[in-house]
Amino acid sequence: MTELDDRLERFETLTAECELIAKLATDSNKREFYLKLSEQYRQLAVDMRQAIATRAAA
């Protein structure tokens, strides 16, 4: 597994963890914070997938 694959896996894990925390949060501010954070990690994972695909195509 390459460093990019490791990072992709980490971003996907963080996305899932933030989504779980958001679901369990009773405070609406915390829920909103973790939902936004999960979206940022999800976008990082998408970007990482694109970087991996670009590297594989080269």
Secondary structure as UniProt FT lines:
FT   HELIX           3..24
FT   HELIX           28..57
//
